[in-house]
Amino acid sequence: MSTSGPDLVPAPRSAVVGGGRFVLGAATVLDAGPGTEGTARRLRAELGAATGLPLPPPGAGGDAGGGGEDGGVLRLRLDQQVAAELGPEGYRLSVTDAGVDLRGGAAPGVFWGAQTLRQLLGPDAYRRAPLPGRTWSLPHAVVEDAPRFGWRGFLLDVARHFTPKDGVLRWIDLLAAHKLNVLHLHLTDDQGWRLEIERFPRLTEVGAWRRRSRLGHRDSPLWDERPHGGFYTRDDVREIVAYAAERHITVVPEIDVPGHSQAAIASYPELGNTDIPGGTADTALEVWTDWGISPDVLAPTEAVLRFYEGVFEEVLELFPGEFVHIGGDECVKDQWRRSPTAQARIAELGLDGEDALQAWFVRHFDRWLAGRGRRLVGWDEILQGGTVADGTAEELRLSPGAMVSSWRGYAGGIAAARAGHDVVMCPKEHVYLDYRQDAGEDEPVPIGDPRTLRDVYHFEPVPPELAGTAAEKHVVGAQANLWTEVVEDQQRADYQAFPRLAAFAEAVWSPPGARDWAGFERRMTGAHYARLDALGVAYRPPSGPRPWQRRPGIPGRPSGGRWANL
């Protein structure tokens, strides 16, 4: 066997490829052991569609001998030794003349091994119907693999521009193909509320729709005058969550508080600071049509806390995962400074100012979620706060289970890890996929500094300040974020995400020693761009945007930080 690896993305821990091939045919059987039935269903559905092969179980059609003697066998098993050596997401894949033996440490490991199997079959294995004249074979190989991180995430902002349910299901399939296992849905913001809440119907009757949208960055004079909106029904969410779970992907919902809340306040004005001149008591607030950060934030009242407890009760019912994201970022405090109610709450609680009031707001839902067996996740601003009247910060500290999404560089994540909090690294300088991919003039609606494919490939989730320290264990993974202010449809989202999401997948899956930029470029050119073509992904070609991917006349703002550009 040769030690030169196949064109796999992300790169496995080890892969040895031989010269022979195992040929699949109509007589090939799929033998799924206990605990692997879900992966077997996916293989029959996806490979069956692409190849036209039935992949029956052993003994189907009256073959009492177990089948596969002539056509070979695809064997799926759970394996305690693999679990002990590679963990639950690890797998060993062996291809010989007799067929395929795929062993996972647990069901997720078998599933990720099946993604490798699909890649080894070639790009046409990603099509939805068989092409004429194709034969199907796998190279003799031994692949041993496991992920570097347990949280390999992707954020999809569906609040700024809505992604219909079928589009979300498509994203889940794309994540699975790249061995990513967390879909973070940014469901609420100033520009839209996307989740049906039964007890508060106006959140979607009003909050899910805006009358127009800015085209380009926020200083652009251009507008799309079409109303924009949409939301997911409760059954839509149940379908999304179940679809993701079949692919061993966790869906993490984000409900933003106390800032980024104008859509909610437009739906229920009493949620806002009604006691200030020009507040929601005096002005009919609408779902925001612009980009940036709205000054309208939630009032720090008991009524607002009870309202959002009701919202989160329904969120917990729909999303069974351990984590719930509450945002907690970019809360403009001007209204609280002018609000007698907010100032009275600060005095009542003995807080030292508005920053401490935000910390109190976040801490309330941290405790509330912890009391129900869930863990709060928030952007790195949740680490900020203040003190109470006695000069201590004890009452404002996060619970041990709270987790931080570090987006303003690494600093927040470093501080959180050193304080004992788990961290997901998603620094905007490295993994914000709304940022432009190149410095060239043809990049569509260029935002921020360039984040090239090579830049994303070299992203390192563990900063030097934590590497080799006891706090390193708290870096549970990383996440690439796609914000959609200037990403209005699937084609634009594909362009911004790919191929950079493939590079990110390798950064969070593959061990550092397996990562090689030249090798990655070779694997992309050798096979992975063709896989993306077969999947119908409108990625950015290495040579630059295709003519129809450009957006001439729609201004971006190619410089510096995120909100300075939007």
C-alpha positions as CSV (number, residue, x, y, z in Angstrom):
1,M,0.0,0.0,0.0
2,S,1.0,3.6,-0.7
3,T,1.2,6.2,2.1
4,S,0.0,8.9,-0.3
5,G,-3.5,9.8,0.9
6,P,-6.7,10.2,-1.2
7,D,-8.2,13.6,-1.9
8,L,-10.2,13.7,1.4
9,V,-11.5,16.9,2.9
10,P,-11.0,17.4,5.9
11,A,-7.7,15.5,6.0
12,P,-7.9,12.4,8.2
13,R,-5.4,11.4,10.9
14,S,-4.0,8.7,8.6
15,A,-4.9,7.2,5.3
16,V,-3.0,4.5,3.4
17,V,-4.2,3.7,-0.1
18,G,-3.3,0.6,-2.2
19,G,-3.5,-0.2,-5.8
20,G,-6.5,-2.5,-5.9
21,R,-10.2,-1.6,-6.0
22,F,-13.4,-3.0,-4.6
23,V,-16.2,-2.8,-7.1
24,L,-19.7,-2.3,-5.9
25,G,-22.6,-3.8,-7.8
26,A,-26.2,-4.9,-7.6
27,A,-25.2,-7.8,-5.4
28,T,-23.3,-5.7,-2.8
29,V,-25.0,-5.8,0.6
30,L,-25.0,-3.4,3.4
31,D,-24.6,-5.1,6.8
32,A,-25.5,-2.7,9.6
33,G,-24.8,-3.9,13.1
34,P,-26.7,-2.7,16.2
35,G,-26.4,1.1,16.7
36,T,-25.5,1.8,13.0
37,E,-28.9,1.6,11.5
38,G,-29.2,5.4,11.1
39,T,-26.0,5.6,9.0
40,A,-27.2,2.6,7.0
41,R,-30.4,4.5,6.1
42,R,-28.4,7.5,5.0
43,L,-26.1,5.4,2.8
44,R,-29.0,3.6,1.1
45,A,-30.8,6.9,0.5
46,E,-27.8,9.0,-0.6
47,L,-25.6,6.4,-2.3
48,G,-28.7,4.6,-3.6
49,A,-29.8,7.8,-5.3
50,A,-26.4,8.5,-6.8
51,T,-25.5,5.0,-7.9
52,G,-28.8,3.3,-8.5
53,L,-27.6,0.4,-6.3
54,P,-30.0,-1.2,-3.8
55,L,-27.5,-2.0,-1.1
56,P,-29.9,-4.5,0.5
57,P,-29.2,-6.1,4.0
58,P,-27.7,-9.6,4.1
59,G,-30.2,-12.3,3.4
60,A,-32.6,-10.0,1.4
61,G,-34.3,-11.7,-1.5
62,G,-34.1,-15.1,0.2
63,D,-30.3,-15.4,0.5
64,A,-30.1,-17.2,3.8
65,G,-26.4,-17.4,3.5
66,G,-26.0,-13.7,4.4
67,G,-25.3,-12.4,0.9
68,G,-22.4,-10.5,-0.4
69,E,-20.4,-13.5,-1.6
70,D,-20.4,-12.2,-5.2
71,G,-20.9,-8.5,-4.7
72,G,-19.1,-7.9,-1.5
73,V,-20.3,-6.3,1.7
74,L,-20.3,-2.9,3.3
75,R,-20.1,-3.7,7.0
76,L,-20.9,-1.1,9.7
77,R,-20.1,-1.8,13.3
78,L,-19.7,-0.1,16.7
79,D,-16.4,-1.1,18.2
80,Q,-15.3,-0.6,21.8
81,Q,-11.6,-0.6,20.9
82,V,-12.2,2.2,18.4
83,A,-14.1,4.1,21.2
84,A,-11.2,3.6,23.6
85,E,-8.6,4.8,21.1
86,L,-10.4,7.3,19.0
87,G,-13.5,8.4,21.0
88,P,-17.1,8.3,20.0
89,E,-16.6,10.3,16.8
90,G,-13.6,8.3,15.7
91,Y,-13.7,5.6,13.1
92,R,-11.6,3.0,11.2
93,L,-12.4,2.3,7.6
94,S,-10.8,-0.6,5.7
95,V,-11.4,-1.4,2.0
96,T,-10.3,-4.7,0.6
97,D,-11.3,-7.0,-2.3
98,A,-14.0,-8.4,0.0
99,G,-15.6,-5.1,0.7
100,V,-15.7,-2.4,3.3
101,D,-15.4,-2.7,7.1
102,L,-16.3,0.6,8.9
103,R,-16.1,0.6,12.7
104,G,-16.9,3.6,14.8
105,G,-16.5,4.4,18.4
106,A,-20.2,5.2,18.5
107,A,-22.9,6.1,16.1
108,P,-21.4,9.5,15.2
109,G,-18.1,7.9,14.3
110,V,-19.8,5.4,12.0
111,F,-21.6,8.4,10.3
112,W,-18.4,10.4,9.8
113,G,-16.7,7.3,8.4
114,A,-19.6,7.0,5.9
115,Q,-18.8,10.6,4.8
116,T,-15.2,9.5,4.0
117,L,-16.6,6.4,2.2
118,R,-18.7,8.7,0.0
119,Q,-15.8,10.9,-0.8
120,L,-13.7,7.9,-1.8
121,L,-16.4,6.9,-4.3
122,G,-15.8,10.1,-6.3
123,P,-17.7,13.4,-6.9
124,D,-20.6,11.7,-8.7
125,A,-21.5,10.0,-5.4
126,Y,-23.0,13.4,-4.4
127,R,-25.5,13.5,-7.3
128,R,-29.2,12.8,-6.7
129,A,-29.6,10.4,-9.7
130,P,-27.2,8.0,-11.4
131,L,-25.4,9.1,-14.5
132,P,-25.3,6.7,-17.4
133,G,-22.4,4.4,-18.0
134,R,-20.9,4.8,-14.4
135,T,-19.3,2.0,-12.5
136,W,-18.6,2.3,-8.8
137,S,-15.5,1.3,-7.0
138,L,-13.4,2.2,-3.9
139,P,-9.7,2.1,-3.7
140,H,-8.2,-0.4,-1.3
141,A,-7.4,1.8,1.8
142,V,-7.1,2.0,5.5
143,V,-8.3,5.2,7.1
144,E,-8.1,6.0,10.8
145,D,-9.6,9.2,11.9
146,A,-11.2,11.3,14.7
147,P,-11.9,15.0,15.2
148,R,-9.6,17.4,16.9
149,F,-12.5,19.3,18.5
150,G,-16.0,18.3,19.7
151,W,-17.6,21.6,18.6
152,R,-17.2,22.2,14.9
153,G,-19.8,24.8,14.2
154,F,-21.3,27.1,11.6
155,L,-23.5,30.1,12.3
156,L,-26.3,30.9,9.8
157,D,-27.9,34.3,10.3
158,V,-31.5,33.9,9.3
159,A,-32.6,37.1,11.0
160,R,-31.1,39.6,8.6
161,H,-32.1,37.6,5.5
162,F,-34.3,34.7,5.9
163,T,-33.4,31.2,4.8
164,P,-36.4,29.1,4.1
165,K,-36.7,25.7,5.7
166,D,-35.5,23.7,2.7
167,G,-32.5,25.9,2.5
168,V,-31.7,25.1,6.2
169,L,-32.0,21.4,5.4
170,R,-29.6,21.9,2.5
171,W,-27.1,23.6,4.9
172,I,-27.3,20.6,7.2
173,D,-26.4,18.3,4.4
174,L,-23.4,20.5,3.5
175,L,-22.2,20.6,7.1
176,A,-22.5,16.8,7.3
177,A,-20.5,16.4,4.1
178,H,-17.7,18.4,5.8
179,K,-17.9,16.6,9.2
180,L,-19.2,19.8,10.9
181,N,-21.5,19.0,13.8
182,V,-23.1,22.2,15.1
183,L,-25.6,24.5,13.3
184,H,-26.0,27.8,15.2
185,L,-29.2,29.5,14.0
186,H,-29.3,33.2,14.7
187,L,-33.0,33.4,14.9
188,T,-33.8,37.0,16.2
189,D,-32.4,40.4,15.7
190,D,-33.4,44.0,15.0
191,Q,-34.3,43.1,11.4
192,G,-36.5,40.0,12.0
193,W,-37.8,37.4,14.4
194,R,-37.8,33.9,12.8
195,L,-39.3,31.5,15.3
196,E,-43.0,30.9,16.0
197,I,-43.8,31.4,19.7
198,E,-47.4,30.2,20.4
199,R,-48.1,32.4,23.4
200,F,-46.8,35.5,21.7
201,P,-48.1,35.3,18.1
202,R,-47.2,38.9,17.2
203,L,-43.5,38.0,17.3
204,T,-44.0,36.5,13.8
205,E,-47.2,38.3,12.7
206,V,-45.3,41.6,13.0
207,G,-41.7,40.8,13.9
208,A,-41.0,38.4,11.0
209,W,-41.6,41.0,8.3
210,R,-39.8,44.3,7.4
211,R,-41.1,46.6,4.7
212,R,-37.8,47.1,2.8
213,S,-34.0,46.3,3.1
214,R,-30.9,48.3,2.6
215,L,-28.8,47.2,-0.4
216,G,-25.2,47.1,0.5
217,H,-23.6,48.6,3.6
218,R,-25.6,51.0,5.8
219,D,-24.3,54.1,4.1
220,S,-25.5,52.9,0.7
221,P,-28.2,55.1,-0.9
222,L,-29.8,51.9,-2.4
223,W,-32.9,50.1,-1.2
224,D,-34.7,46.9,-2.1
225,E,-38.3,48.1,-1.7
226,R,-39.7,44.6,-1.6
227,P,-41.0,43.5,1.9
228,H,-38.8,40.8,3.3
229,G,-39.5,38.1,5.9
230,G,-40.4,34.6,6.9
231,F,-40.3,32.4,9.9
232,Y,-40.2,28.8,11.0
233,T,-43.3,27.2,12.4
234,R,-42.9,24.9,15.4
235,D,-43.2,21.9,13.1
236,D,-40.6,23.3,10.8
237,V,-38.2,23.5,13.7
238,R,-39.0,20.0,14.8
239,E,-38.2,18.8,11.3
240,I,-35.0,20.8,11.1
241,V,-33.8,19.4,14.5
242,A,-34.7,15.8,13.6
243,Y,-33.1,16.1,10.2
244,A,-29.9,17.4,11.8
245,A,-30.0,14.8,14.5
246,E,-30.1,12.0,11.9
247,R,-26.8,13.5,10.7
248,H,-25.3,13.9,14.2
249,I,-25.6,17.6,14.0
250,T,-26.8,19.7,17.0
251,V,-28.9,22.8,16.3
252,V,-28.2,25.6,18.7
253,P,-30.9,28.4,18.8
254,E,-30.0,32.0,19.4
255,I,-32.5,34.4,20.9
256,D,-30.8,37.7,21.3
257,V,-31.2,39.7,24.6
258,P,-31.2,42.4,25.8
259,G,-29.9,44.2,22.7
260,H,-30.5,43.4,19.0
261,S,-34.2,43.3,19.9
262,Q,-36.0,45.9,17.8
263,A,-38.1,43.3,15.9
264,A,-39.4,42.0,19.3
265,I,-40.1,45.5,20.6
266,A,-41.9,46.4,17.3
267,S,-44.2,43.4,17.9
268,Y,-44.8,44.1,21.7
269,P,-43.9,47.7,22.4
270,E,-44.2,47.2,26.2
271,L,-40.9,45.2,26.0
272,G,-39.0,48.5,25.2
273,N,-38.1,51.4,27.4
274,T,-41.5,53.2,27.2
275,D,-40.7,55.8,29.9
276,I,-38.2,57.9,27.9
277,P,-39.0,60.7,25.5
278,G,-39.2,59.3,22.0
279,G,-39.5,55.7,23.4
280,T,-41.9,53.1,22.3
281,A,-44.7,54.8,24.2
282,D,-44.4,57.8,21.9
283,T,-43.3,56.3,18.6
284,A,-44.6,53.4,16.6
285,L,-41.5,51.3,16.2
286,E,-41.1,49.1,13.1
287,V,-39.0,46.1,12.4
288,W,-35.7,47.7,11.5
289,T,-35.0,48.1,7.7
290,D,-31.3,49.1,8.2
291,W,-28.1,47.4,9.2
292,G,-25.9,48.0,12.3
293,I,-27.0,48.1,15.9
294,S,-30.4,49.5,16.9
295,P,-30.5,51.7,20.0
296,D,-33.8,50.1,21.0
297,V,-33.2,47.5,23.7
298,L,-35.2,45.6,26.1
299,A,-36.4,47.2,29.4
300,P,-34.9,45.7,32.5
301,T,-38.3,44.9,34.1
302,E,-39.8,41.9,35.7
303,A,-42.5,41.9,33.0
304,V,-39.8,41.6,30.3
305,L,-38.1,38.8,32.2
306,R,-41.3,36.9,32.4
307,F,-42.0,37.4,28.7
308,Y,-38.7,36.0,27.7
309,E,-39.0,33.1,30.2
310,G,-42.1,32.3,28.3
311,V,-40.2,32.5,25.0
312,F,-37.4,30.3,26.3
313,E,-39.8,27.7,27.6
314,E,-41.0,27.1,24.1
315,V,-37.4,27.2,22.8
316,L,-36.5,24.4,25.2
317,E,-39.4,22.4,24.1
318,L,-38.4,22.7,20.4
319,F,-34.6,22.4,20.7
320,P,-33.6,19.5,23.0
321,G,-29.8,20.2,22.8
322,E,-27.8,21.2,25.8
323,F,-27.0,24.7,24.7
324,V,-29.1,27.8,24.2
325,H,-27.5,31.0,22.9
326,I,-28.8,34.3,24.3
327,G,-26.6,36.7,22.3
328,G,-25.7,39.3,25.0
329,D,-23.6,41.4,22.7
330,E,-23.7,45.0,21.5
331,C,-26.3,46.3,23.9
332,V,-26.5,50.0,23.4
333,K,-27.1,51.5,26.9
334,D,-28.3,55.0,25.9
335,Q,-32.0,54.3,26.6
336,W,-31.2,52.8,30.0
337,R,-29.2,55.9,31.0
338,R,-32.3,58.0,30.2
339,S,-34.9,55.6,31.6
340,P,-36.2,56.3,35.2
341,T,-37.3,52.6,35.3
342,A,-33.8,51.3,34.4
343,Q,-32.1,53.7,36.8
344,A,-34.5,52.6,39.6
345,R,-33.6,49.0,38.8
346,I,-29.9,49.8,39.1
347,A,-30.4,51.4,42.4
348,E,-32.7,48.6,43.7
349,L,-30.1,46.0,42.8
350,G,-27.2,48.0,44.1
351,L,-25.4,47.9,40.8
352,D,-22.7,50.3,39.7
353,G,-24.1,51.2,36.4
354,E,-25.6,50.1,33.1
355,D,-22.9,47.6,32.3
356,A,-23.7,45.8,35.5
357,L,-27.3,46.0,34.6
358,Q,-26.6,44.0,31.4
359,A,-24.6,41.5,33.4
360,W,-27.6,41.1,35.8
361,F,-29.9,40.5,32.8
362,V,-27.6,37.9,31.3
363,R,-27.0,36.3,34.7
364,H,-30.8,35.9,35.2
365,F,-31.1,33.7,32.1
366,D,-27.9,31.9,32.9
367,R,-29.5,30.8,36.2
368,W,-32.9,30.2,34.6
369,L,-31.4,27.9,32.0
370,A,-29.1,26.1,34.4
371,G,-32.1,25.4,36.6
372,R,-33.6,23.5,33.7
373,G,-30.6,21.5,32.8
374,R,-29.4,23.6,30.0
375,R,-26.3,25.7,29.4
376,L,-26.2,29.3,28.4
377,V,-24.0,30.4,25.5
378,G,-23.3,34.1,24.8
379,W,-21.0,36.3,22.8
380,D,-17.9,37.4,24.7
381,E,-19.6,40.5,26.1
382,I,-21.3,38.3,28.7
383,L,-18.0,38.3,30.5
384,Q,-18.3,42.0,31.1
385,G,-20.2,43.4,34.1
386,G,-19.6,45.5,37.1
387,T,-20.1,45.3,40.8
388,V,-22.9,45.5,43.4
389,A,-23.0,48.1,46.1
390,D,-20.6,46.3,48.4
391,G,-17.9,46.3,45.7
392,T,-18.1,42.6,44.8
393,A,-19.0,41.0,41.5
394,E,-20.1,37.6,43.0
395,E,-23.8,38.1,42.2
396,L,-23.0,39.0,38.6
397,R,-20.7,36.1,37.8
398,L,-21.7,33.5,35.3
399,S,-22.4,30.0,36.4
400,P,-19.6,27.4,35.7
401,G,-21.6,25.9,32.9
402,A,-21.9,29.1,30.9
403,M,-20.0,29.0,27.6
404,V,-18.5,31.9,25.6
405,S,-18.5,32.5,21.9
406,S,-15.3,34.6,21.4
407,W,-15.9,36.8,18.4
408,R,-13.9,40.0,19.1
409,G,-10.6,38.3,18.6
410,Y,-9.2,35.7,21.0
411,A,-9.1,37.9,24.2
412,G,-12.6,37.1,25.4
413,G,-12.0,33.4,24.9
414,I,-8.6,33.5,26.7
415,A,-10.2,35.2,29.7
416,A,-13.2,32.8,29.7
417,A,-11.0,29.7,29.5
418,R,-8.7,31.0,32.3
419,A,-11.9,31.6,34.4
420,G,-12.9,27.9,33.8
421,H,-15.6,28.5,31.2
422,D,-15.8,26.5,28.0
423,V,-15.1,28.5,24.8
424,V,-16.0,28.4,21.2
425,M,-13.5,30.4,19.2
426,C,-15.0,32.4,16.3
427,P,-12.7,35.5,16.0
428,K,-14.0,37.8,13.3
429,E,-10.5,38.4,12.0
430,H,-10.3,34.7,11.0
431,V,-13.7,33.1,10.5
432,Y,-16.4,35.7,9.6
433,L,-17.5,34.5,6.2
434,D,-19.4,37.7,5.4
435,Y,-16.0,39.3,5.0
436,R,-14.7,39.6,1.5
437,Q,-12.6,36.7,0.1
438,D,-10.0,38.8,-1.8
439,A,-8.8,42.4,-2.2
440,G,-9.8,42.5,-5.9
441,E,-12.3,45.0,-7.2
442,D,-14.6,42.2,-8.5
443,E,-15.5,40.9,-5.0
444,P,-19.3,41.3,-4.5
445,V,-20.4,43.8,-1.9
446,P,-16.9,43.8,-0.2
447,I,-17.1,44.0,3.6
448,G,-14.2,44.2,6.0
449,D,-10.6,43.1,5.4
450,P,-9.9,40.2,3.1
451,R,-10.2,36.7,4.6
452,T,-8.8,34.5,1.9
453,L,-9.1,30.7,1.6
454,R,-5.5,30.4,2.8
455,D,-6.3,32.7,5.8
456,V,-9.1,30.5,6.9
457,Y,-7.1,27.4,6.4
458,H,-4.4,28.6,8.7
459,F,-6.9,29.6,11.5
460,E,-5.8,28.1,14.8
461,P,-8.5,27.8,17.4
462,V,-6.1,27.5,20.4
463,P,-4.1,30.7,20.8
464,P,-0.5,30.6,22.1
465,E,-1.6,32.0,25.4
466,L,-3.6,28.9,26.1
467,A,-1.6,26.2,24.3
468,G,-0.1,23.8,26.7
469,T,-1.8,25.2,29.8
470,A,-4.5,23.7,32.0
471,A,-7.0,26.2,30.4
472,E,-6.5,24.8,26.9
473,K,-9.1,22.0,27.6
474,H,-11.8,24.7,27.8
475,V,-11.4,25.5,24.1
476,V,-14.1,23.0,23.0
477,G,-14.0,24.0,19.4
478,A,-14.6,26.8,16.9
479,Q,-17.2,28.1,14.6
480,A,-17.4,30.0,11.3
481,N,-20.1,32.7,11.2
482,L,-22.0,33.8,8.1
483,W,-23.9,37.1,8.8
484,T,-26.3,38.0,6.1
485,E,-26.8,41.7,6.0
486,V,-25.4,41.7,2.4
487,V,-26.1,38.0,1.7
488,E,-29.6,38.0,0.5
489,D,-30.1,34.5,-1.0
490,Q,-28.7,31.0,-1.4
491,Q,-26.4,31.9,-4.3
492,R,-24.7,34.7,-2.3
493,A,-24.5,32.5,0.8
494,D,-22.8,29.7,-1.2
495,Y,-20.3,32.2,-2.6
496,Q,-19.4,33.7,0.8
497,A,-19.2,30.3,2.6
498,F,-17.4,28.1,0.0
499,P,-14.7,27.1,-0.4
500,R,-13.7,28.7,2.9
501,L,-16.0,26.5,4.9
502,A,-14.1,23.5,3.6
503,A,-10.8,25.1,4.9
504,F,-12.5,25.8,8.2
505,A,-13.6,22.2,8.4
506,E,-10.1,21.0,8.1
507,A,-8.9,23.5,10.8
508,V,-11.4,22.0,13.4
509,W,-11.3,18.4,12.4
510,S,-7.7,17.5,11.4
511,P,-4.8,17.3,13.8
512,P,-2.3,20.2,13.2
513,G,0.3,17.8,11.9
514,A,-2.1,16.6,9.1
515,R,-2.7,20.2,7.8
516,D,-0.8,21.2,4.8
517,W,-1.8,24.2,2.6
518,A,-0.3,22.8,-0.6
519,G,-1.9,19.5,0.0
520,F,-5.2,21.1,0.7
521,E,-5.1,23.0,-2.6
522,R,-4.2,19.8,-4.4
523,R,-7.1,18.0,-2.7
524,M,-9.5,20.8,-3.5
525,T,-8.5,20.9,-7.2
526,G,-8.2,17.1,-7.4
527,A,-11.7,16.3,-6.1
528,H,-13.4,18.7,-3.7
529,Y,-14.4,21.4,-6.1
530,A,-16.0,18.7,-8.2
531,R,-17.9,17.4,-5.2
532,L,-19.2,20.9,-4.6
533,D,-20.2,21.1,-8.2
534,A,-22.1,17.9,-7.9
535,L,-23.8,19.3,-4.8
536,G,-24.8,22.4,-6.7
537,V,-22.8,24.8,-4.5
538,A,-22.2,28.2,-6.1
539,Y,-18.7,28.5,-4.6
540,R,-16.1,31.2,-5.4
541,P,-13.7,29.7,-8.0
542,P,-9.9,30.0,-7.2
543,S,-9.6,32.5,-10.1
544,G,-12.2,34.9,-8.7
545,P,-15.9,35.5,-9.0
546,R,-17.7,34.4,-12.1
547,P,-19.4,37.2,-14.0
548,W,-22.8,36.4,-12.5
549,Q,-21.4,36.3,-9.0
550,R,-20.3,40.0,-9.1
551,R,-22.6,42.7,-7.8
552,P,-21.5,45.9,-9.6
553,G,-23.1,49.0,-8.3
554,I,-24.0,47.7,-4.9
555,P,-21.5,49.4,-2.5
556,G,-19.7,47.6,0.2
557,R,-17.1,49.0,2.6
558,P,-13.8,47.2,2.4
559,S,-12.0,48.1,5.6
560,G,-11.5,47.5,9.3
561,G,-14.1,46.2,11.8
562,R,-17.4,44.6,11.3
563,W,-20.0,47.3,12.3
564,A,-17.9,50.1,10.9
565,N,-18.6,48.5,7.6
566,L,-22.3,47.8,7.9
